[in-house]
Amino acid sequence: QVQLVESGGGLVQAGGSLRLSCRASGNIVNLNAMGWYRQAPGKQRELVASVTTGGTTNYIDSVKGRFTISRDDAKTTVYLQMNSLQPEDTAVYYCNAETLIWGIRNSAYWGQGTQVTVST
């Protein structure tokens, strides 16, 4: 129904920047909120940032002031600008999308994951 393709991960030194991109396709007319999760080895997957169709954003405390989530005008692509990266940001980052159909929300749409590695 909805497919998500991510790009932009890589290796960066501490203090550097990366920009992640997630493009949605399929039944995009039903897209609602989108967000970015991350999962480090041995740790729970956590929500890093989210954005609604109205542009309301939310961030986990550890990335506030460093990361910025945004969407394009068509609201089919979501970005995560990551500045001042630190080793603790190292994780696989996953794009997530929510659909709203007949008043029912479904958030079980995930990108393939993109590795972000921050070295010292």
N, C-alpha and C positions, 0 to 999 in steps of 0.2 A: 504493500500500500504506500509506504513512504520509505525511500532509500536515502541514506546519509553517507557522503563520501568526505573524508577528512584529508587535510594536507597541512604542511607547514612545520611539522616537528623536526627535531634535529638535535645536534650537539652544540652547546654554547657554554662559554665561560661565565663564571659568576659575575653578575653585574650587566650581562648582556641582555638582548631582547630577541623574542621570537613572536611571530604572528601566525596563529592557527586559523584555518578556514574550514568550514563545514557547509557543503552544498546539498540541499534537499531536492529530491525529485520524486515523481510518482503523483500521489494524490495531494499535491501541495496546497490545494484550495482549502483543505481542512487544517492546515498547520496552525498551532496556537503558540504556546511558549516553547522556547528552545534554551538549551544550556550546555555547559561543559562540566563533565565529571573528570576525576583523575583517580588512579589507583597505583600506589607504590607496592613493590613486592612485600607480601605478608601483611598488607594493610587493607582495611575496608575501602571500597570505592566511595568517594565523597563528592558532593556537589561543590564545584568551585565558583560558578557564576551562572546566572540565568537572566533571560530577558523576555518580556512579554511582547505581544503584538503592539501594545501601546507604548513600548519603549521603557517600561519600568525595569530597572536592573537590581540585582541582588548579588552579593559577594560573600564568600567565606572570609572571616576576619583576617586570616593570615595573608590574603592577597589584596586587601583593600589598599588603594593608593598606588598599587603596582600593576594590576591587571585591569583591562577594560574590555567589556563585552559589547558587541554592537551587531546590528543586522542591516542588510542592504534595503533599498527602497521596496523591492518586491517581497521582502521578508522571507526569502527562500534560502539565504546564505547568512550564516552567523560567524562572527570572527571573535577571536580572543587575542588581544594585544597584550603581551606579557613583557613587562619591563623590570629591570633590577632583579633579574632571576637569581635565585639562590639554590644551593644543592638540595635543600629540602623540597624544592619544586619538582625534582626529578620524579617522573611517573609516566604511565601511559595515560594519555588524555583521550576521553571519549565524548563525542558529540551526542546529545540526546534531543529528541523532539517529541512534542505532545500534539495530538490531534484532538479536535472537538467535533464530533459527529452526532447529530440528534441529541445534543446536550450531554453526551457521554465522552469523558476524557480517556484517552489511551496514550500513555507515555512510554510504551515498550518499543521505541524506535531508537536504534543505536548505530553510531558509526563504527568503523572497523578498529579504531584506536590508532593513535599516532604517538610515537615515543618522543618524550622530551627529556634530555639528559643535560644537567648543569654540572660542570666540573669546576674544581677549585683552581 
